[in-house]
Amino acid sequence: MPQYHPPIREMQFVLHELLDVEAAYREMPRHAEINRALIDQVLVEGGKFCAEVLHPINRSGDEEGCTYVGDGVVRTPKGFKEAWVQFRDAGWPTLACEPDFGGQGMPAAVGIAFQEMMNSANQAFTMYPGLTHGAYDCLLAHGTPEQKALYLPRLVSGEWMGTMCLTEPHCGTDLGMLRSRAEPQADGTYKITGTKIFISAGEHDLVSNIAHLVLARLPDAPAGTRGISLFIVPKFLPAADGTLGGRNGVKAARIEEKMGIHASATCVLDFEGAVGTMVGEPNKGLNAMFVMMNTARIGVGVQSLGLTEAAYQNAVVYARKRLQSRSLTGPKAPDKPADPIIVHPDVRRMLLTQRAYLEGSRAFAYWLALHGDRAEHHPDEDERKASHDLLALLTPVVKAFLTDNGFLCTNLAMQVYGGHGYIRDAGMEQYVRDARINMIYEGTNTIQSLDLLGRKVLGDNGAKLRKFGALIKELVEEHGTRDDMAEFINPLADLGDKVEKLTMEIGMKAFGNPDEAGAAAVDYLRVIGHLVMGYFWVRMARIALDHPDDDFYKAKLAVARFYFARLMPETAGAIRSARAGSASLMALDAALF
């Protein structure tokens, strides 16, 4: 049976030593009173909840799954409803929400840390409040005063939940093709008709009402994505005071039978004249929904971060106790019939790969969340703009790079177990199955790569990328003369130079042939991912060097050395592949595949 222990010390290292969030928040009047003691209290209490309430129902929830009982009714697995009541009553849904609507007002970086622990403990459960928080963000940014007054306090408290309804049977990411219709009514509402698929938390028994955020077209809407509007469509029609009235015209037709996250109710929803109200402006719904989508993309990266932590913890425990063969350099446990497999070089490679991506990803995700706070609450407009640009640039990277690595790492954890990893009893195969979806939903990782290269880099001639490059150059200038930092600084500086040249080369090629950008995008994102991760490993190594006699920092330094020696070199192949161009991909006629 898998185990999970919240990595409080690792989280504290990132939040307090690497990012110094207490000092960062003193610059923001909104969060000026946030201090280390308060943050640590949230981490400890949140960790207890995740380990003691959510983790014990992760395995049983996977085995039982959600159940469609007919007539649009979906039941969550045993224990989920009780866990939700405890989650709600403890106030966890309110953690990072606005006090004006009943929230605690904690910063996003603290919320991300709690999300990580929830995902380690139970990703399927975490998706319910995760989607709700995305709906909250969208309505907070674009809702009318009436919509905010009605929905936000109930979403924040956990009395109601929310979803986002984008995908339809004939279109996935290409939302310009969607067909759902919105007919205006005399009272200012709209009748929504259409079918949405793959709707996470689309129907369940955890709360009394679900607020669906739905993309649909007005009768006179222009074609493509410019003709999409956004509507809020509740499961039950509420009065202005929140009292629930009759059932709305939205119903689950079935739940999807999935490879993983079985306890997350992924539904096909039929809207048949369902009553909704518009969110934002007509034909600008996609822009409003992007608030929710970007929140979700960062959240999906954190899902894989959480799974990687849980899988790694169990793989280490197994590697220490599993006896198999002798060390190539002689017995390490001569009193036993074989040595523990942790002495074998390739087992160490697998464990260190997981740990390097895990700790680098945690630093990246928390730092990005901190920039989310700065983008919203820093008093200086230039600082807000700089953080907003970094957030826009790196959101596709945190989604794609962390989920690619999360699937790799959960597979490596399963491999450490050998044949036992393939057996359900060990629990590793669930982490692999759950991790696989993270590379697909909220925009496949190819879509994220195209977004990064096409929109975020080439779209502004590299302006946002240069802002991140400036951080690297600043780091290199600060520590480049230290002999003990050379093994970390030099590879990062070299990769930074190569990224500048690669970006310019791809941009020039794509100017003449847009397929060149499409051919290079996935490799390009891998390279940028390593540039970001290398930046954080340099910073973490610098801190570790200042504590030579402490085992925690000794381990940090060893993992940093492994990352630069074994993982960053992947970029050489990715750069070569990105430069290969589109010719070898596009030359074969489609009929010959």
Phi and psi in degrees as a GROMACS rama.xvg file:
@    title "Ramachandran Plot"
@    xaxis  label "Phi"
@    yaxis  label "Psi"
@TYPE xy
-62.7401  152.854  PRO-2
-120.392  163.332  GLN-3
-148.345  128.095  TYR-4
-124.655  119.009  HIS-5
-55.2181  129.214  PRO-6
-83.4375  64.3113  PRO-7
-58.3998  -44.1363  ILE-8
-62.0443  -40.049  ARG-9
-65.9496  -39.5519  GLU-10
-65.5539  -41.781  MET-11
-63.0687  -38.2623  GLN-12
-58.4847  -46.4223  PHE-13
-68.3143  -49.3837  VAL-14
-68.7832  -41.1859  LEU-15
-99.0907  -40.6395  HIS-16
-90.427  -43.0522  GLU-17
-78.3997  -50.0051  LEU-18
-98.1664  -19.8773  LEU-19
46.0138  59.238  ASP-20
-65.139  -27.4699  VAL-21
-61.1933  -44.8058  GLU-22
-67.36  -39.0568  ALA-23
-61.5604  -38.7429  ALA-24
-77.5312  -21.2791  TYR-25
-63.9106  -21.8845  ARG-26
-79.6032  -9.80631  GLU-27
-114.288  110.073  MET-28
-51.5137  -34.8219  PRO-29
-59.6529  -35.9181  ARG-30
-117.96  18.6041  HIS-31
-61.0301  -24.8678  ALA-32
-91.8772  0.0596299  GLU-33
-70.5876  127.105  ILE-34
-132.024  170.648  ASN-35
-59.822  -42.4635  ARG-36
-60.7516  -41.5104  ALA-37
-66.2011  -44.3467  LEU-38
-61.1257  -44.8023  ILE-39
-65.038  -34.5056  ASP-40
-63.6025  -42.0725  GLN-41
-61.5252  -43.8772  VAL-42
-61.7934  -46.937  LEU-43
-66.0707  -49.3089  VAL-44
-68.3244  -39.7676  GLU-45
-62.9444  -40.0671  GLY-46
-62.0554  -41.4045  GLY-47
-60.6827  -45.0055  LYS-48
-60.7133  -45.5025  PHE-49
-64.958  -43.1988  CYS-50
-73.2174  -35.197  ALA-51
-95.3563  -24.6617  GLU-52
-111.16  -47.2334  VAL-53
-83.5313  -42.0111  LEU-54
-63.2722  -40.0054  HIS-55
-62.8623  -20.4081  PRO-56
-104.268  8.88145  ILE-57
-68.9725  -50.3281  ASN-58
-66.9479  -46.9054  ARG-59
-65.2033  -36.5382  SER-60
-64.3684  -38.0969  GLY-61
-65.0047  -42.645  ASP-62
-71.2238  -38.339  GLU-63
-81.9542  -44.6228  GLU-64
70.1526  179.293  GLY-65
-85.0297  155.21  CYS-66
-126.972  128.115  THR-67
-91.3606  115.985  TYR-68
-102.023  4.42  VAL-69
103.978  156.057  GLY-70
54.5173  39.0777  ASP-71
78.6626  7.06711  GLY-72
-96.3654  130.01  VAL-73
-123.907  133.019  VAL-74
-108.971  135.99  ARG-75
-83.362  164.149  THR-76
-65.1505  165.736  PRO-77
-56.3624  132.391  LYS-78
93.972  -17.4531  GLY-79
-70.9632  -41.1936  PHE-80
-65.9766  -40.8772  LYS-81
-65.3535  -38.8758  GLU-82
-65.4771  -37.4162  ALA-83
-64.8983  -40.6278  TRP-84
-60.6027  -43.498  VAL-85
-64.8229  -41.6188  GLN-86
-59.779  -46.8879  PHE-87
-67.53  -47.0913  ARG-88
-67.6475  -26.7334  ASP-89
-79.4723  -7.6064  ALA-90
84.8032  12.0173  GLY-91
-64.5596  -33.1639  TRP-92
-63.1036  -22.9338  PRO-93
-86.2829  -5.10553  THR-94
-50.0806  -56.3353  LEU-95
-110.138  33.3263  ALA-96
-108.942  162.928  CYS-97
-66.0083  132.797  GLU-98
-59.134  -28.4134  PRO-99
-59.7783  -21.8113  ASP-100
-119.201  21.5489  PHE-101
97.5511  6.81021  GLY-102
-85.3904  167.395  GLY-103
-86.5448  -15.6934  GLN-104
72.9921  20.8134  GLY-105
-70.8685  149.909  MET-106
-69.9593  162.49  PRO-107
-63.5497  -34.7331  ALA-108
-63.4711  -33.7637  ALA-109
-73.4392  -40.2614  VAL-110
-60.7291  -38.4283  GLY-111
-63.7882  -40.5394  ILE-112
-62.1399  -41.6538  ALA-113
-66.3418  -40.7307  PHE-114
-59.2948  -40.2237  GLN-115
-57.3245  -47.51  GLU-116
-64.621  -38.9301  MET-117
-61.5526  -42.3142  MET-118
-69.7953  -35.3605  ASN-119
-61.3576  -40.7526  SER-120
-77.1747  -38.6492  ALA-121
-170.493  89.0582  ASN-122
-62.8142  -39.7996  GLN-123
-61.4702  -44.4762  ALA-124
-62.9391  -41.2215  PHE-125
-63.2083  -24.3699  THR-126
-66.6497  -28.0668  MET-127
-65.4795  -56.3947  TYR-128
-70.1725  -24.9559  PRO-129
-63.6544  -46.3436  GLY-130
-64.5362  -37.1492  LEU-131
-64.115  -40.4  THR-132
-66.3695  -34.1563  HIS-133
-63.7829  -41.6789  GLY-134
-63.2942  -40.4179  ALA-135
-58.0793  -48.4934  TYR-136
-58.7865  -42.5263  ASP-137
-65.028  -46.6245  CYS-138
-69.2191  -34.3306  LEU-139
-61.0916  -37.3654  LEU-140
-83.7177  -33.147  ALA-141
-128.388  -4.76801  HIS-142
-73.2112  156.272  GLY-143
-74.4705  162.818  THR-144
-54.9044  -38.0243  PRO-145
-67.4866  -43.1349  GLU-146
-62.8539  -42.5684  GLN-147
-62.5388  -44.8337  LYS-148
-63.4585  -36.3242  ALA-149
-79.2612  -46.8413  LEU-150
-95.1892  -40.6392  TYR-151
-62.7093  -46.0099  LEU-152
-59.5295  -32.8512  PRO-153
-81.1721  -30.8587  ARG-154
-71.4156  -39.8574  LEU-155
-65.1956  -43.3038  VAL-156
-73.3101  -19.5869  SER-157
90.1977  6.52096  GLY-158
-68.1638  -39.9234  GLU-159
-119.476  167.513  TRP-160
-127.971  173.174  MET-161
-136.053  164.095  GLY-162
-139.18  172.927  THR-163
-127.098  131.283  MET-164
-116.538  98.2585  CYS-165
-113.564  -59.7747  LEU-166
-69.7129  143.061  THR-167
-124.731  164.522  GLU-168
-55.5555  -32.0662  PRO-169
-97.2994  -4.74815  HIS-170
-145.234  139.41  CYS-171
-104.005  -99.9642  GLY-172
-71.7426  -25.2834  THR-173
-78.2794  77.0649  ASP-174
-71.5527  -13.484  LEU-175
-60.9144  -17.0183  GLY-176
-91.6832  -3.05329  MET-177
-64.4996  150.38  LEU-178
-116.894  -8.77272  ARG-179
-55.5595  138.008  SER-180
-110.53  148.908  ARG-181
-128.289  111.065  ALA-182
-98.1434  121.028  GLU-183
-66.759  143.344  PRO-184
-114.3  161.534  GLN-185
-63.119  -27.9297  ALA-186
-87.3872  7.11539  ASP-187
92.1836  -5.37329  GLY-188
-89.2118  -178.932  THR-189
-134.9  148.536  TYR-190
-100.937  118.309  LYS-191
-100.568  128.952  ILE-192
-134.149  131.658  THR-193
158.083  177.763  GLY-194
-122.945  130.994  THR-195
-116.469  141.541  LYS-196
-121.658  165.235  ILE-197
58.5264  38.8959  PHE-198
-91.0174  104.814  ILE-199
-65.4839  134.549  SER-200
60.0035  28.3713  ALA-201
-66.585  -28.6139  GLY-202
-156.354  136.704  GLU-203
-170.373  179.708  HIS-204
-112.993  20.5893  ASP-205
-81.5348  -30.1636  LEU-206
-136.915  170.519  VAL-207
-81.256  -22.0237  SER-208
-148.53  148.248  ASN-209
-125.744  127.091  ILE-210
-99.2063  109.743  ALA-211
-90.3003  127.233  HIS-212
-95.7282  116.059  LEU-213
-121.601  131.34  VAL-214
-89.6645  131.838  LEU-215
-154.794  170.472  ALA-216
-108.842  137.186  ARG-217
-75.099  159.556  LEU-218
-57.6214  -34.951  PRO-219
-103.003  21.0232  ASP-220
-70.5598  141.491  ALA-221
-67.3227  160.758  PRO-222
-70.1341  161.395  ALA-223
77.5314  -165.704  GLY-224
-69.3685  -16.8727  THR-225
-74.3266  -8.41922  ARG-226
-111.802  29.4562  GLY-227
-108.395  131.219  ILE-228
-116.154  161.663  SER-229
-115.97  137.787  LEU-230
-134.746  147.48  PHE-231
-102.194  124.074  ILE-232
-125.894  104.611  VAL-233
-79.1702  151.37  PRO-234
-63.352  -46.3237  LYS-235
-114.963  138.458  PHE-236
-76.4438  118.371  LEU-237
-94.7695  151.664  PRO-238
-78.8099  173.294  ALA-239
-61.3264  -26.7423  ALA-240
-89.415  5.11371  ASP-241
91.3256  -6.17526  GLY-242
-63.3958  132.602  THR-243
-84.5111  134.039  LEU-244
-103.862  -137.948  GLY-245
-74.9975  164.398  GLY-246
-69.7587  133.85  ARG-247
-79.4386  170.228  ASN-248
-83.7213  46.9429  GLY-249
-129.613  133.129  VAL-250
-149.236  144.463  LYS-251
-74.9363  125.17  ALA-252
-82.6311  -31.7331  ALA-253
-172.423  170.474  ARG-254
-109.192  148.072  ILE-255
-77.0197  138.53  GLU-256
-89.1783  108.288  GLU-257
-109.141  166.586  LYS-258
-68.5178  -38.8661  MET-259
-143.808  -165.374  GLY-260
36.9417  51.0432  ILE-261
-61.7336  -28.5476  HIS-262
-84.452  -0.594948  ALA-263
-93.6593  122.981  SER-264
-78.0619  99.0187  ALA-265
-97.1779  114.455  THR-266
-117.446  153.262  CYS-267
-93.0968  123.086  VAL-268
-113.168  129.457  LEU-269
-102.667  124.53  ASP-270
-105.817  119.009  PHE-271
-125.181  89.2742  GLU-272
63.4912  32.3417  GLY-273
-70.5843  138.735  ALA-274
-80.1776  128.888  VAL-275
-141.062  164.163  GLY-276
-120.483  147.592  THR-277
-75.0061  139.96  MET-278
-107.542  121.859  VAL-279
78.7371  -153.371  GLY-280
-98.4496  155.554  GLU-281
-58.6806  139.663  PRO-282
65.6258  12.4414  ASN-283
-123.655  28.5221  LYS-284
-68.7758  -32.0582  GLY-285
-66.5854  -38.2176  LEU-286
-62.0908  -40.9521  ASN-287
-67.111  -40.2883  ALA-288
-68.2772  -23.8402  MET-289
-61.6021  -27.0264  PHE-290
-58.0905  -47.6441  VAL-291
-69.7566  -39.8616  MET-292
-65.785  -40.1258  MET-293
-68.7157  -39.2638  ASN-294
-58.1369  -44.1783  THR-295
-66.0661  -36.8791  ALA-296
-66.3357  -41.4403  ARG-297
-64.8512  -40.7407  ILE-298
-61.4356  -36.2292  GLY-299
-68.2708  -38.9992  VAL-300
-58.4017  -40.7922  GLY-301
-69.9944  -29.2606  VAL-302
-57.7269  -46.102  GLN-303
-70.3594  -33.7457  SER-304
-58.3015  -46.1704  LEU-305
-63.0846  -44.0158  GLY-306
-64.6084  -38.342  LEU-307
-62.1718  -42.6111  THR-308
-60.1375  -48.0085  GLU-309
-64.5617  -43.8465  ALA-310
-66.1306  -41.5382  ALA-311
-62.8384  -45.4491  TYR-312
-53.8995  -45.824  GLN-313
-71.9995  -35.885  ASN-314
-64.1255  -38.9012  ALA-315
-64.786  -45.4587  VAL-316
-59.2113  -44.4724  VAL-317
-65.4413  -43.0201  TYR-318
-64.407  -28.5224  ALA-319
-77.0191  -30.5443  ARG-320
-102.565  -21.0102  LYS-321
-76.6089  121.912  ARG-322
-94.8671  128.838  LEU-323
-163.376  114.647  GLN-324
64.7349  178.764  SER-325
-111.218  151.827  ARG-326
-58.1378  144.665  SER-327
-65.8974  -20.182  LEU-328
-102.085  16.5387  THR-329
110.006  156.431  GLY-330
-56.5869  135.456  PRO-331
-104.158  -16.3474  LYS-332
-132.728  70.3495  ALA-333
-62.6836  -19.8371  PRO-334
-81.5467  -3.05857  ASP-335
-118.101  160.981  LYS-336
-68.2128  -17.1983  PRO-337
-157.292  168.977  ALA-338
-89.7865  152.586  ASP-339
-64.2037  144.175  PRO-340
-67.6308  -11.3659  ILE-341
-67.5266  -12.9817  ILE-342
-79.7935  -14.4654  VAL-343
-82.5746  134.946  HIS-344
-54.9976  -42.0301  PRO-345
-74.5009  -30.3333  ASP-346
-64.0042  -40.4161  VAL-347
-63.8925  -38.501  ARG-348
-58.2167  -45.0746  ARG-349
-65.3319  -43.1708  MET-350
-67.4001  -42.8013  LEU-351
-68.8735  -33.5073  LEU-352
-61.1522  -45.1833  THR-353
-61.5971  -45.5018  GLN-354
-68.7476  -39.1526  ARG-355
-64.7539  -45.4611  ALA-356
-68.3591  -36.6863  TYR-357
-61.846  -53.0308  LEU-358
-73.0578  -34.7961  GLU-359
-66.5629  -37.734  GLY-360
-68.2715  -37.7151  SER-361
-62.8365  -44.4404  ARG-362
-60.9469  -44.3323  ALA-363
-62.2156  -49.9298  PHE-364
-65.2272  -43.7251  ALA-365
-67.4652  -40.1235  TYR-366
-62.3306  -40.69  TRP-367
-65.9743  -39.366  LEU-368
-63.0031  -38.4627  ALA-369
-61.2328  -38.9696  LEU-370
-69.6978  -27.4672  HIS-371
-62.4174  -42.3425  GLY-372
-63.2102  -43.4579  ASP-373
-64.4547  -40.3063  ARG-374
-62.551  -28.7164  ALA-375
-93.9382  -34.3341  GLU-376
-125.316  -3.51137  HIS-377
-70.5947  137.681  HIS-378
-71.493  -19.9972  PRO-379
-91.0071  123.432  ASP-380
-61.3781  -39.1955  GLU-381
-64.6563  -38.4769  ASP-382
-66.8468  -40.5823  GLU-383
-60.9644  -43.8819  ARG-384
-64.0759  -42.2981  LYS-385
-62.7697  -43.0536  ALA-386
-68.052  -38.7302  SER-387
-61.0323  -40.5174  HIS-388
-66.5025  -41.4444  ASP-389
-65.4467  -38.2634  LEU-390
-63.3726  -45.2507  LEU-391
-64.0878  -43.9787  ALA-392
-62.045  -43.2409  LEU-393
-101.305  -5.7405  LEU-394
-58.0839  -46.7171  THR-395
-63.5667  -27.3334  PRO-396
-73.6301  -44.012  VAL-397
-65.5229  -31.087  VAL-398
-72.1562  -52.3594  LYS-399
-79.5241  -46.6764  ALA-400
-65.183  -42.8734  PHE-401
-69.9033  -34.3879  LEU-402
-78.5312  -35.7433  THR-403
-58.7931  -47.6992  ASP-404
-68.7239  -33.8107  ASN-405
-62.9672  -41.4468  GLY-406
-67.2698  -41.5943  PHE-407
-58.29  -46.2044  LEU-408
-71.48  -38.6519  CYS-409
-66.7031  -34.6148  THR-410
-64.4165  -41.1453  ASN-411
-64.7401  -38.6141  LEU-412
-61.0634  -43.0289  ALA-413
-62.9328  -38.4702  MET-414
-66.2581  -34.4666  GLN-415
-58.5074  -36.0844  VAL-416
-73.7914  -12.5457  TYR-417
62.8036  -140.286  GLY-418
-59.9249  -30.6082  GLY-419
-66.9238  -26.577  HIS-420
-67.7088  -25.7831  GLY-421
-82.3057  -10.9135  TYR-422
-93.5603  138.197  ILE-423
-59.9506  -32.0097  ARG-424
-55.8734  -33.4549  ASP-425
-73.0082  -26.2791  ALA-426
87.4258  -6.92271  GLY-427
-70.5281  -35.212  MET-428
-65.7144  -26.5722  GLU-429
-66.9355  -40.7607  GLN-430
-61.749  -39.2739  TYR-431
-64.5945  -46.5958  VAL-432
-64.4023  -43.1653  ARG-433
-65.8146  -37.808  ASP-434
-68.8829  -25.5687  ALA-435
-65.7377  -34.3691  ARG-436
-67.9701  -26.3244  ILE-437
-64.3899  -22.4366  ASN-438
-79.8876  -9.92723  MET-439
-109.049  -54.248  ILE-440
-80.021  168.409  TYR-441
59.4834  36.3156  GLU-442
91.3039  114.023  GLY-443
-55.3045  162.992  THR-444
-67.198  -23.8132  ASN-445
-66.638  -41.7675  THR-446
-61.468  -40.9394  ILE-447
-62.1283  -38.4593  GLN-448
-66.1136  -42.0563  SER-449
-65.1328  -38.3821  LEU-450
-62.9011  -45.6836  ASP-451
-60.6424  -54.9583  LEU-452
-72.9546  -46.8672  LEU-453
-74.6274  -51.8245  GLY-454
-87.437  -48.1722  ARG-455
-83.0855  -27.0129  LYS-456
-106.959  -64.0302  VAL-457
-69.4132  -28.2082  LEU-458
-62.2232  -28.3047  GLY-459
-122.147  26.4179  ASP-460
56.4408  34.0686  ASN-461
81.3503  11.8194  GLY-462
-61.6878  -46.1267  ALA-463
-67.175  -40.908  LYS-464
-61.6531  -37.679  LEU-465
-64.6411  -30.2681  ARG-466
-64.9037  -40.6475  LYS-467
-71.3558  -37.5087  PHE-468
-58.2006  -34.4567  GLY-469
-64.4528  -34.6177  ALA-470
-64.4856  -39.9038  LEU-471
-66.2207  -45.6094  ILE-472
-61.4563  -38.5602  LYS-473
-62.3914  -41.6307  GLU-474
-65.7682  -42.9091  LEU-475
-62.8221  -43.6025  VAL-476
-65.6897  -34.5446  GLU-477
-71.952  -38.1035  GLU-478
-119.732  0.623961  HIS-479
-64.1864  -21.1308  GLY-480
-91.5986  -4.1862  THR-481
-81.5761  122.723  ARG-482
-61.8112  -36.6244  ASP-483
-75.6199  -7.96209  ASP-484
-102.163  -5.29065  MET-485
-59.4366  -39.8879  ALA-486
-66.1247  -16.9541  GLU-487
-103.359  -44.8979  PHE-488
-67.3188  -44.1582  ILE-489
-61.7372  -45.9499  ASN-490
-62.4062  -36.2658  PRO-491
-67.3883  -45.7905  LEU-492
-62.0217  -40.2301  ALA-493
-63.8712  -43.9488  ASP-494
-65.5556  -38.1075  LEU-495
-58.3981  -42.9463  GLY-496
-63.3644  -41.2237  ASP-497
-67.2252  -35.6862  LYS-498
-64.3745  -41.8802  VAL-499
-57.8118  -46.7831  GLU-500
-67.723  -42.6627  LYS-501
-62.7591  -43.5286  LEU-502
-61.3632  -45.4304  THR-503
-63.2049  -41.2836  MET-504
-65.3644  -46.9229  GLU-505
-64.7026  -40.1924  ILE-506
-60.1731  -41.9866  GLY-507
-67.4711  -40.2929  MET-508
-65.0895  -43.7896  LYS-509
-67.7518  -25.9969  ALA-510
-60.9358  -35.9174  PHE-511
-89.918  -26.4368  GLY-512
-149.764  102.24  ASN-513
-57.1128  -24.7034  PRO-514
-60.7861  -22.5528  ASP-515
-63.5344  -38.5729  GLU-516
-66.8368  -42.7559  ALA-517
-62.6455  -36.2912  GLY-518
-71.8083  -30.3187  ALA-519
-94.6871  -14.1025  ALA-520
-60.7606  -46.726  ALA-521
-65.5529  -45.2878  VAL-522
-62.3513  -39.6498  ASP-523
-61.5754  -42.9571  TYR-524
-63.7586  -38.8791  LEU-525
-59.1296  -41.2423  ARG-526
-64.9799  -45.4296  VAL-527
-64.4096  -38.4569  ILE-528
-57.0639  -43.5611  GLY-529
-70.1649  -32.8893  HIS-530
-60.8464  -44.3688  LEU-531
-66.622  -47.8013  VAL-532
-64.8802  -38.5819  MET-533
-61.8945  -38.3321  GLY-534
-57.7012  -44.3013  TYR-535
-74.4488  -33.4829  PHE-536
-69.2793  -32.0944  TRP-537
-61.9154  -47.0391  VAL-538
-63.7218  -40.0857  ARG-539
-70.1925  -37.2859  MET-540
-63.8101  -39.0566  ALA-541
-60.3085  -41.7377  ARG-542
-65.9507  -43.9395  ILE-543
-62.3138  -35.8833  ALA-544
-62.4046  -22.5997  LEU-545
-81.7738  -2.08717  ASP-546
-133.144  65.7803  HIS-547
-67.2338  -19.8979  PRO-548
-103.822  3.94957  ASP-549
-101.88  127.482  ASP-550
-61.365  -34.6344  ASP-551
-58.5834  -46.0382  PHE-552
-77.5591  -30.0735  TYR-553
-59.188  -43.2504  LYS-554
-65.0687  -40.3001  ALA-555
-61.2039  -42.1069  LYS-556
-66.959  -40.3359  LEU-557
-64.2787  -40.0494  ALA-558
-69.0562  -37.4357  VAL-559
-59.6783  -44.4779  ALA-560
-63.1268  -40.5936  ARG-561
-61.4112  -44.3633  PHE-562
-57.9656  -50.0124  TYR-563
-70.5939  -28.5312  PHE-564
-81.7204  -35.125  ALA-565
-115.536  -28.0259  ARG-566
-106.055  -46.9803  LEU-567
-57.6526  -32.5605  MET-568
-58.2739  -13.691  PRO-569
-54.5298  -28.8945  GLU-570
-63.8347  -27.6647  THR-571
-61.6263  -46.0205  ALA-572
-68.2971  -38.3929  GLY-573
-66.1332  -39.7344  ALA-574
-64.9887  -42.9564  ILE-575
-62.8828  -41.5968  ARG-576
-64.9977  -42.4973  SER-577
-61.8543  -35.0186  ALA-578
-77.2623  -13.0348  ARG-579
-65.8906  -21.0382  ALA-580
82.468  -174.618  GLY-581
-94.1541  -11.4884  SER-582
-58.2797  -46.8902  ALA-583
-69.5657  -20.7974  SER-584
-84.1561  -34.4013  LEU-585
-102.002  -6.57391  MET-586
-70.034  -34.0998  ALA-587
-77.0335  124.709  LEU-588
-60.469  139.528  ASP-589
-56.3888  -31.7858  ALA-590
-69.236  -16.0087  ALA-591
-94.8043  -0.284975  LEU-592
